[in-house]
Amino acid sequence: MNKETFKRICGNYVTGVTVICSKKNGQDFGFTANSFTSVSLDPLLILFCLHKDAKSNYALSLKNKFIVNILSDKQSKICHIFSDPNLDHNDRFKMIDSTESKNGIKIISESVAWIECDVNEKIDAGDHYIYLGKVIDGKTISKKNPLVYHKSKIKKII
Ligand SMILES: Cc1cc2nc3c(=O)[nH]c(=O)nc-3n(C[C@H](O)[C@H](O)[C@H](O)COP(=O)(O)O)c2cc1C
């Protein structure tokens, strides 16, 4: 199968949209991801996939902390900011409101919920890495609807 057919088939599967934030040597990192999924209840595990060329790989070494911010349908602009390859990571954070977890990782204000994890495992997977995260904290912030991603487009739940 070619890549276009693969992408078209997978595009039929609706996902939410997250921004995954991490930190290394005082520098914040954040990128948009729709590959987030929950994995296990015992222990509590989640995963996401990140392209091997992405800058955030630098901050996601084993045991480092990260936060998955689940975006609301009012945050499509944030989705675009954190997926713009022309914006460096410091500039991305200057354009949004955020607070920090006890561990100093960015929590995006007004998102639906966040979940904080340790990097538990990094698995080689083609042109991506699969990161398994062990959950340590999290909170639902608002009752807003989540932003959704379907057929390569950002959408709202009607
Ligand atoms: C809706 C949406 C979902 C995305 N999901 C992912 C993803 O799960 N994994 C990934 O590697 N890139 C994903 N991207 C692309 C990254 O957000 C983009 O390449 C980003 O600039 C990577 O950050 P960095 O290289 O600056 O660290 C997604 C982009 C969009 C718009």
PDBQT file of the ligand as one rigid body, heavy atoms in Angstrom, charges set to zero:
ROOT
HETATM    1  C1  LIG A 201      -3.557  17.861  14.518  1.00  0.00    +0.000 C 
HETATM    2  C2  LIG A 201      -2.083  17.518  14.482  1.00  0.00    +0.000 A 
HETATM    3  C3  LIG A 201      -1.650  16.369  15.083  1.00  0.00    +0.000 A 
HETATM    4  C4  LIG A 201      -0.273  16.024  15.076  1.00  0.00    +0.000 A 
HETATM    5  N1  LIG A 201       0.128  14.889  15.696  1.00  0.00    +0.000 NA
HETATM    6  C5  LIG A 201       1.434  14.542  15.704  1.00  0.00    +0.000 A 
HETATM    7  C6  LIG A 201       1.860  13.362  16.377  1.00  0.00    +0.000 A 
HETATM    8  O1  LIG A 201       1.086  12.657  17.012  1.00  0.00    +0.000 OA
HETATM    9  N2  LIG A 201       3.202  13.049  16.319  1.00  0.00    +0.000 N 
HETATM   10  C7  LIG A 201       4.109  13.834  15.647  1.00  0.00    +0.000 A 
HETATM   11  O2  LIG A 201       5.291  13.498  15.608  1.00  0.00    +0.000 OA
HETATM   12  N3  LIG A 201       3.727  14.985  15.022  1.00  0.00    +0.000 NA
HETATM   13  C8  LIG A 201       2.417  15.351  15.045  1.00  0.00    +0.000 A 
HETATM   14  N4  LIG A 201       2.013  16.515  14.455  1.00  0.00    +0.000 N 
HETATM   15  C9  LIG A 201       3.037  17.389  13.854  1.00  0.00    +0.000 C 
HETATM   16  C10 LIG A 201       3.811  18.171  14.947  1.00  0.00    +0.000 C 
HETATM   17  O3  LIG A 201       2.948  18.909  15.786  1.00  0.00    +0.000 OA
HETATM   18  C11 LIG A 201       4.811  19.152  14.297  1.00  0.00    +0.000 C 
HETATM   19  O4  LIG A 201       5.637  18.456  13.420  1.00  0.00    +0.000 OA
HETATM   20  C12 LIG A 201       5.624  19.895  15.349  1.00  0.00    +0.000 C 
HETATM   21  O5  LIG A 201       6.193  21.031  14.764  1.00  0.00    +0.000 OA
HETATM   22  C13 LIG A 201       6.726  19.043  15.930  1.00  0.00    +0.000 C 
HETATM   23  O6  LIG A 201       7.439  19.851  16.819  1.00  0.00    +0.000 OA
HETATM   24  P1  LIG A 201       8.992  20.125  16.809  1.00  0.00    +0.000 P 
HETATM   25  O7  LIG A 201       9.667  19.431  15.690  1.00  0.00    +0.000 OA
HETATM   26  O8  LIG A 201       9.062  21.602  16.662  1.00  0.00    +0.000 OA
HETATM   27  O9  LIG A 201       9.394  19.591  18.148  1.00  0.00    +0.000 OA
HETATM   28  C14 LIG A 201       0.654  16.870  14.440  1.00  0.00    +0.000 A 
HETATM   29  C15 LIG A 201       0.204  18.061  13.828  1.00  0.00    +0.000 A 
HETATM   30  C16 LIG A 201      -1.143  18.386  13.856  1.00  0.00    +0.000 A 
HETATM   31  C17 LIG A 201      -1.604  19.670  13.206  1.00  0.00    +0.000 C 
ENDROOT
TORSDOF 0
